[in-house]
Structures are given as structure tokens and as C-alpha cells.
Amino acid sequence: MNLAKLQEKLLAAARLDRPSEQVPYAFEQRIMARLRQVAQDSTEVWTAWARMLWRAATPCLGLTVVLVGLAAFTGALQGTSLSLGEGLETAVYAVLTEPAD
């Protein structure tokens, strides 16, 4: 089948069948209402995500405060006076100094 001839026939048929100049009743209002609905639906999704993330942030912040307080309290009870750098160095080298299983 010759695609060029087919394309020309389809274009000729489309040119003969002119669309109507009459616009359906309330066409503009229906389109605008649908666009508003789509925009509203997308903002509702983002609003729900933001709300859930803010609700999750509060327990995470509370857990962080508790763990930092616990770490500071247990460090104070042990009486270690290691600085942060010394503590990190001790933790890193602890793996190297332990006997292998």
C-alpha cells in the first residue's frame, strides 16, 4: 500500500468534512470546571503529603531529644572525659584491636 496516496486521501477527506462553527452549550464552563477540579485534586495530594510529613516530624524530633539526652546522661554517669574526636577514634580502632572470631 502506498502511504503517500493514503495520506493524501485522508487529508482530502478531512478537508471536505468541515467542523461545525457552532459551539456546544456551556462548553467553556464545563472545560473550566474540569480544569479547576484537576488543579484542586493535585493540590489536595500535596496538602495530604505535607500534613503527614509534619505529623511525622514531631515524634522524630522527640525521639532525637530523648536519645541525645540519654547519650549525654550515660556519658556523664560513666565519668568519661573523652572529647568527641577521641571518642570517635576509640570507636573506629575498637574493631581493629578486638580478637577475630
C-alpha positions, 0 to 999 in steps of 0.5 A, spaced: 500 500 500 502 506 498 502 511 504 503 517 500 496 516 496 493 514 503 495 520 506 493 524 501 486 521 501 485 522 508 487 529 508 482 530 502 477 527 506 478 531 512 478 537 508 471 536 505 468 534 512 468 541 515 467 542 523 461 545 525 462 553 527 457 552 532 459 551 539 456 546 544 452 549 550 456 551 556 462 548 553 467 553 556 464 552 563 464 545 563 472 545 560 473 550 566 470 546 571 474 540 569 480 544 569 479 547 576 477 540 579 484 537 576 488 543 579 484 542 586 485 534 586 493 535 585 493 540 590 489 536 595 495 530 594 500 535 596 496 538 602 495 530 604 503 529 603 505 535 607 500 534 613 503 527 614 510 529 613 509 534 619 505 529 623 511 525 622 516 530 624 514 531 631 515 524 634 522 524 630 524 530 633 522 527 640 525 521 639 532 525 637 531 529 644 530 523 648 536 519 645 541 525 645 539 526 652 540 519 654 547 519 650 549 525 654 546 522 661 550 515 660 556 519 658 556 523 664 554 517 669 560 513 666 565 519 668 568 519 661 572 525 659 573 523 652 572 529 647 568 527 641 574 526 636 577 521 641 571 518 642 570 517 635 577 514 634 576 509 640 570 507 636 573 506 629 580 502 632 575 498 637 574 493 631 581 493 629 584 491 636 578 486 638 580 478 637 577 475 630 572 470 631 
